[in-house]
Amino acid sequence: MTTTRGRLRAAAALVISACLLAGCSKGSEPGASGTGAAGGDYTIWDPYPQFDDGSDWVKLLTRCGTDAGVTVKRTGYDTTDLTNKALLAAQQSNSPDVLIVDNPVVSTLADAGVLTTTDELKVDTAAVEPNLLAAGRIGGKTYGIPIGANTLALYYNRKILDDAKVDPAAIKDWASLTAALEKVKAIGKKGITFSAIGTEEGSFQFLPWFWGSGAGLTQLDSAQGVAALELWNGWLKNGYAPNSVLNNTQTTSWQEFAAGDFAFSENGTWQLANAEKTGFEYGIIPIPSQAGGTAPAPTGGEFVTAPVQTETGRYPVTEKLIACLSSADNALTTDTTLSYIAATEAVQQKQVAANPQLAVWVEAVKAAKGRTSDDLGTKYPKISQPLWTAFQAALSGSATPAEALKTAQTTAAAATK
């Protein structure tokens, strides 16, 4: 029988591979955590060290504590460090009352026995979009509530498309997108840039095409999965995408697009502010599925969770803190600050009313899915690594897409038995 302590040790081994640069907030190492709260003090750990005590985010945490009749002691950590500290705190029975973590990590912590369920804590999740909530569902139970989500779409350079006589609104499937890339190349411009680096970041960018083919992560070498990798491979062979994608992070691929020579960039909501600084007119369309419609892109963003406490009498106040953080008005402010799309339709509508440009992102988020969804949980990192190894092999020319994905499936199947 596996003990909780044993699960905690196993979970620690998955933490690094579970983190994604796009969906993880980052920053410098903060000071002491201030754990071990008792009486009127409740601790909250979050992955937003970039926000200091004078920020709207920390003011919100303080106000939620005041409304619940307690004092909030907050610490912000770098995402990977936060997860490691959460596992260590659980081993020491010294967990924070509220823990905000990147959504792929929820399954790791839940499997290790660190988190309470929303049923135990009586957290209301009824208004949350089911596809977003699914990233926190494992074995039929839900562990936490999403604070919001980010995802991927296609930015485009309007002048390049105009010059190539491409109507972005007509791009509805892979065939029309590839035809657009061909026209762009014909006028001497560059087609599309993305990140195919051999890390979780690359998997994150490949998944819309993989899922958009109809493929599933339990069968990497399906005909649909091969078609997705052949799409990327064909773009490189035909000169529609640069060889630099093999080493591109999402940041460096954005820099390529921002230089003004590329027609398209696959990137996320977090680049909206940078898009305004490019100096050229841009637009955004959803990533198309192979047969048409919006492809399911992976979700980034965090879940608000409640770690297991020995003093279960603390849970009612913890529930009040979580309810406050996820309330409609507060979620709108927080998601706007983080460039996230809200987790509920009501708040999404408020976001679009305030900024119509977000409509395309709401559409993308509605079609999106969590990487650990479909009850994959802690199996996901063991599948993602063979997947990114496969597309690296295919794009570098060391294997065909079919060969690369066959090897990936063998590796993933053995790792997830």
Disulfide bonds with the S-S distance in Angstrom:
Cys19-Cys24 2.45
Cys64-Cys324 2.00
